[in-house]
């Protein structure tokens, strides 16, 4: 499965103007890869710390267990996703807004993304390591689920550890017959995060 779209916004004072979003998904394994093309090098290193950039793709195409549906099964790929990311040690904050528009004629899921705010700087050439984590999405109403999670990443080759908090919300037009199926909590497990 593929997700394609456009990315706009401003992060760390750098304008992101109509860049390509490309995501690939191995649906049987629940593996996802997310990339944004033509980002300036120095911003690309910093964007590693914007971990939730791939979360919604993981939620959409997670491998369901025990008869549950993944995000795509619930929404049909038409939804709005928002993530607010807080970095308490630096006071920085970034926002992600995805608008998923459903499938195109090539069976690719289309999405537009807006990124704003600031994230901690990561030295050029450094990679980060994100801890494995669980996120619980709770039903807040018809066609509305939300999650709040705390996590951290470390910058390889340094002793720097960066905690962050993510508040996420997902909205879609839900049919009344589907309401019982999404009652309660959904859990997303994320492991082996390579950024």
KEKE-3310 file (N, C-alpha, C; in steps of 0.2 Angstrom, whole numbers, plus 5000, padded with zeros to 4 digits):
npx = (5004:5002:5005:5002:5006:5005:5016:5016:5021:5030:5044:5055:5058:5060:5054:5042:5038:5026:5030:5034:5025:5029:5024:5026:5019:5020:5008:5005:5014:5013:5023:5029:5035:5040:5043:5048:5051:5065:5068:5078:5094:5099:5087:5081:5088:5084:5071:5069:5066:5053:5043:5030:5026:5025:5016:5002:5001:5005:4995:4984:4987:4989:4992:4978:4971:4962:4950:4948:4947:4959:4965:4962:4952:4941:4939:4940:4950:4947:4949:4953:4968:4977:4991:4999:5015:5025:5040:5046:5058:5064:5055:5049:5037:5027:5016:5006:4996:4986:4976:4967:4962:4956:4956:4965:4964:4974:4974:4981:4983:4978:4985:4986:4997:5001:5014:5019:5029:5042:5056:5068:5085:5095:5111:5120:5121:5119:5110:5094:5087:5072:5062:5053:5035:5018:5003:4987:4972:4958:4940:4931:4919:4906:4915:4927:4942:4955:4972:4985:5002:5018:5035:5052:5067:5084:5099:5110:5127:5129:5125:5113:5096:5079:5064:5047:5030:5015:4999:4986:4973:4959:4948:4933:4919:4908:4898:4882:4879:4892:4896:4897:4907:4919:4919:4927:4944:4958:4974:4990:5004:5021:5037:5054:5059:5065:5073)
npy = (4994:5011:5028:5044:5062:5080:5091:5105:5120:5126:5124:5125:5138:5136:5136:5125:5120:5114:5101:5083:5070:5053:5037:5021:5005:4989:4979:4966:4964:4975:4985:5002:5015:5032:5046:5063:5073:5083:5091:5103:5099:5102:5104:5091:5083:5087:5085:5071:5070:5073:5062:5058:5059:5047:5040:5040:5034:5021:5018:5018:5007:4996:4979:4971:4963:4950:4951:4965:4981:4990:5007:5011:5002:5006:5020:5020:5027:5041:5054:5066:5070:5075:5080:5086:5090:5090:5096:5095:5098:5108:5116:5117:5116:5107:5105:5094:5091:5081:5078:5066:5059:5048:5035:5036:5035:5026:5018:5023:5030:5046:5061:5077:5087:5097:5105:5113:5124:5121:5110:5101:5103:5092:5086:5087:5073:5064:5051:5046:5036:5028:5023:5008:5007:5009:5015:5021:5023:5031:5031:5045:5050:5049:5044:5050:5049:5049:5051:5051:5052:5048:5048:5045:5050:5045:5052:5045:5042:5052:5058:5063:5063:5065:5069:5068:5073:5068:5073:5067:5067:5060:5062:5057:5054:5044:5030:5026:5013:5007:5011:5003:4995:5002:5006:5010:5006:5007:4999:5003:4996:5000:4996:4993:5006:5014:5029)
npz = (5000:4997:5002:4996:4994:4998:5007:5017:5026:5041:5049:5063:5058:5045:5029:5022:5007:4997:4996:4992:5000:5004:5007:5011:5014:5021:5022:5028:5037:5045:5044:5041:5031:5030:5021:5016:5003:4996:5007:5016:5021:5034:5041:5039:5047:5060:5059:5062:5075:5075:5078:5078:5065:5057:5064:5062:5050:5053:5062:5054:5045:5054:5060:5063:5078:5086:5080:5079:5070:5059:5058:5044:5041:5049:5045:5031:5025:5024:5033:5047:5055:5069:5078:5092:5097:5111:5119:5133:5140:5132:5129:5117:5103:5091:5078:5069:5055:5046:5032:5026:5010:5005:4992:4977:4959:4956:4967:4978:4993:4997:5004:5012:5021:5035:5043:5058:5069:5081:5084:5094:5090:5081:5079:5064:5054:5064:5072:5078:5092:5095:5109:5110:5111:5117:5112:5117:5110:5113:5113:5110:5105:5092:5078:5082:5090:5102:5109:5121:5124:5132:5128:5123:5115:5111:5106:5095:5099:5108:5125:5125:5129:5124:5130:5125:5123:5116:5109:5102:5089:5080:5068:5059:5047:5054:5051:5059:5061:5064:5076:5088:5086:5088:5100:5116:5119:5108:5105:5100:5095:5094:5087:5085:5079:5066:5062)
capx = (5000:5006:5001:5006:5002:5009:5018:5017:5021:5036:5047:5062:5060:5062:5047:5041:5033:5023:5035:5031:5025:5029:5024:5025:5017:5020:5002:5005:5019:5012:5029:5028:5041:5037:5048:5047:5056:5068:5069:5085:5098:5099:5080:5080:5091:5080:5064:5069:5063:5045:5042:5023:5025:5023:5011:4995:5001:5005:4988:4979:4988:4992:4990:4973:4971:4956:4944:4948:4949:4964:4962:4959:4945:4937:4938:4940:4955:4945:4949:4958:4973:4981:4996:5003:5021:5028:5046:5046:5065:5066:5049:5047:5031:5026:5009:5005:4989:4985:4970:4967:4956:4953:4960:4965:4963:4979:4974:4986:4979:4980:4985:4989:5000:5004:5018:5021:5032:5049:5058:5074:5090:5099:5117:5120:5124:5117:5103:5090:5084:5065:5060:5047:5030:5011:4998:4980:4967:4951:4934:4929:4913:4906:4920:4932:4946:4961:4977:4990:5007:5024:5040:5058:5072:5091:5103:5116:5134:5129:5121:5107:5089:5074:5057:5042:5023:5011:4992:4983:4965:4957:4941:4930:4912:4906:4891:4879:4880:4899:4898:4898:4914:4924:4918:4932:4951:4962:4981:4995:5011:5026:5043:5060:5058:5071:5072)
capy = (5000:5018:5035:5050:5068:5086:5094:5112:5123:5130:5120:5128:5144:5134:5135:5119:5123:5110:5095:5077:5065:5046:5032:5014:5000:4982:4978:4959:4965:4982:4990:5008:5020:5039:5051:5069:5074:5089:5095:5105:5094:5103:5102:5084:5080:5089:5082:5065:5071:5074:5055:5056:5060:5041:5037:5040:5029:5015:5017:5016:5000:4991:4972:4970:4957:4948:4954:4972:4984:4995:5013:5011:4998:5011:5026:5020:5032:5048:5057:5071:5068:5081:5078:5091:5087:5095:5094:5099:5100:5114:5121:5118:5113:5106:5102:5090:5091:5077:5077:5060:5061:5042:5032:5039:5030:5021:5014:5026:5034:5053:5065:5083:5088:5104:5105:5120:5124:5120:5104:5101:5102:5086:5087:5084:5066:5060:5047:5045:5030:5029:5018:5004:5010:5007:5021:5019:5028:5031:5034:5051:5051:5046:5047:5054:5045:5053:5048:5055:5047:5050:5044:5049:5047:5047:5054:5041:5045:5057:5056:5067:5060:5070:5067:5071:5071:5068:5073:5065:5066:5058:5063:5054:5053:5037:5028:5024:5006:5006:5014:4998:4992:5006:5008:5008:5008:5003:5000:5003:4994:5002:4994:4994:5012:5017:5035)
capz = (5000:4996:5003:4993:4995:4998:5013:5018:5033:5043:5055:5065:5054:5038:5025:5018:5002:4992:4995:4991:5005:5001:5012:5009:5019:5020:5026:5031:5043:5049:5043:5037:5029:5028:5018:5013:4998:4995:5013:5017:5025:5041:5043:5039:5053:5065:5058:5065:5082:5074:5078:5076:5057:5055:5069:5059:5045:5057:5065:5048:5042:5059:5059:5068:5082:5089:5076:5078:5064:5060:5056:5037:5041:5052:5041:5024:5022:5024:5040:5049:5060:5072:5083:5095:5100:5116:5121:5140:5142:5128:5128:5110:5102:5084:5076:5062:5053:5040:5029:5021:5006:5002:4987:4970:4953:4956:4973:4983:4998:4996:5010:5013:5028:5037:5049:5060:5076:5082:5087:5096:5085:5081:5075:5057:5054:5070:5071:5085:5093:5099:5112:5109:5115:5116:5112:5118:5107:5117:5109:5113:5103:5086:5073:5086:5095:5104:5113:5124:5126:5133:5126:5123:5110:5112:5100:5095:5099:5113:5131:5125:5129:5123:5131:5122:5124:5110:5110:5095:5088:5074:5066:5053:5047:5056:5050:5065:5062:5066:5083:5093:5084:5089:5107:5120:5118:5103:5107:5094:5097:5089:5089:5080:5076:5063:5059)
cpx = (5004:5002:5006:5002:5007:5010:5019:5018:5028:5038:5054:5064:5061:5055:5048:5036:5032:5028:5031:5031:5024:5029:5023:5023:5017:5014:5002:5009:5017:5018:5027:5035:5038:5043:5045:5052:5059:5067:5076:5088:5098:5092:5079:5082:5086:5073:5064:5066:5055:5043:5035:5021:5023:5018:5005:4995:5001:4998:4983:4980:4991:4989:4984:4973:4964:4950:4943:4949:4955:4961:4959:4952:4940:4935:4938:4945:4953:4944:4954:4962:4977:4985:4999:5008:5024:5035:5048:5053:5067:5061:5046:5041:5030:5019:5010:4998:4989:4978:4970:4961:4954:4958:4959:4964:4968:4979:4979:4981:4982:4980:4988:4992:5003:5008:5020:5025:5039:5050:5065:5079:5094:5105:5117:5124:5122:5110:5100:5088:5077:5064:5054:5041:5023:5008:4991:4976:4961:4946:4932:4922:4912:4911:4925:4936:4952:4966:4982:4995:5013:5029:5047:5062:5079:5094:5110:5122:5134:5125:5115:5101:5084:5067:5052:5035:5019:5003:4989:4975:4964:4950:4939:4923:4911:4899:4888:4880:4887:4901:4900:4905:4920:4924:4924:4939:4954:4970:4985:5001:5016:5033:5048:5059:5065:5070:5078)
cpy = (5006:5023:5040:5057:5074:5088:5101:5114:5126:5126:5123:5134:5142:5133:5129:5120:5117:5104:5088:5073:5058:5042:5025:5009:4993:4979:4971:4960:4971:4986:4996:5012:5026:5043:5057:5071:5081:5094:5097:5101:5096:5102:5095:5081:5081:5086:5074:5065:5072:5067:5054:5057:5053:5037:5035:5034:5022:5013:5015:5009:4995:4984:4971:4963:4956:4951:4961:4975:4989:5002:5014:5007:5002:5017:5026:5025:5039:5050:5063:5069:5074:5078:5085:5088:5092:5092:5098:5101:5107:5119:5121:5114:5112:5103:5099:5090:5087:5077:5072:5060:5054:5040:5036:5034:5025:5017:5017:5030:5041:5057:5071:5084:5095:5103:5112:5119:5123:5113:5105:5100:5096:5087:5083:5078:5061:5057:5047:5038:5031:5023:5014:5007:5008:5014:5018:5025:5026:5034:5040:5053:5048:5049:5051:5050:5050:5049:5053:5050:5051:5046:5048:5046:5049:5048:5050:5044:5050:5054:5060:5062:5066:5067:5071:5069:5072:5068:5072:5065:5064:5058:5060:5054:5046:5036:5025:5017:5003:5008:5009:4995:4996:5009:5006:5010:5004:5004:4999:5001:4996:5000:4994:5000:5014:5023:5038)
cpz = (5000:4998:5000:4994:4995:5005:5013:5025:5034:5049:5057:5060:5047:5035:5022:5013:4997:4991:4995:4998:5002:5007:5009:5015:5017:5025:5030:5037:5047:5049:5039:5036:5027:5026:5015:5009:4998:5001:5014:5022:5032:5044:5044:5045:5059:5065:5061:5072:5081:5073:5076:5068:5054:5059:5065:5053:5048:5060:5059:5046:5047:5057:5065:5071:5085:5086:5076:5071:5065:5058:5049:5037:5044:5048:5034:5021:5021:5031:5041:5055:5063:5077:5085:5099:5105:5118:5128:5142:5138:5128:5121:5109:5094:5083:5069:5061:5046:5038:5024:5017:5002:4996:4981:4965:4953:4962:4978:4987:4997:5002:5009:5020:5029:5043:5051:5067:5075:5085:5089:5090:5086:5076:5069:5057:5059:5069:5078:5085:5097:5102:5110:5113:5113:5116:5113:5115:5110:5113:5113:5111:5096:5081:5076:5091:5096:5108:5115:5126:5128:5131:5126:5117:5112:5106:5100:5095:5105:5119:5131:5124:5129:5125:5127:5123:5118:5112:5103:5095:5081:5073:5059:5053:5048:5054:5057:5066:5065:5073:5088:5092:5087:5097:5111:5118:5112:5105:5101:5097:5092:5092:5083:5076:5073:5060:5055)
residu = (UNK:UNK:UNK:UNK:UNK:UNK:UNK:UNK:UNK:UNK:UNK:UNK:UNK:UNK:UNK:UNK:UNK:UNK:UNK:UNK:UNK:UNK:UNK:UNK:UNK:UNK:UNK:UNK:UNK:UNK:UNK:UNK:UNK:UNK:UNK:UNK:UNK:UNK:UNK:UNK:UNK:UNK:UNK:UNK:UNK:UNK:UNK:UNK:UNK:UNK:UNK:UNK:UNK:UNK:UNK:UNK:UNK:UNK:UNK:UNK:UNK:UNK:UNK:UNK:UNK:UNK:UNK:UNK:UNK:UNK:UNK:UNK:UNK:UNK:UNK:UNK:UNK:UNK:UNK:UNK:UNK:UNK:UNK:UNK:UNK:UNK:UNK:UNK:UNK:UNK:UNK:UNK:UNK:UNK:UNK:UNK:UNK:UNK:UNK:UNK:UNK:UNK:UNK:UNK:UNK:UNK:UNK:UNK:UNK:UNK:UNK:UNK:UNK:UNK:UNK:UNK:UNK:UNK:UNK:UNK:UNK:UNK:UNK:UNK:UNK:UNK:UNK:UNK:UNK:UNK:UNK:UNK:UNK:UNK:UNK:UNK:UNK:UNK:UNK:UNK:UNK:UNK:UNK:UNK:UNK:UNK:UNK:UNK:UNK:UNK:UNK:UNK:UNK:UNK:UNK:UNK:UNK:UNK:UNK:UNK:UNK:UNK:UNK:UNK:UNK:UNK:UNK:UNK:UNK:UNK:UNK:UNK:UNK:UNK:UNK:UNK:UNK:UNK:UNK:UNK:UNK:UNK:UNK:UNK:UNK:UNK:UNK:UNK:UNK:UNK:UNK:UNK:UNK:UNK:UNK)
# end
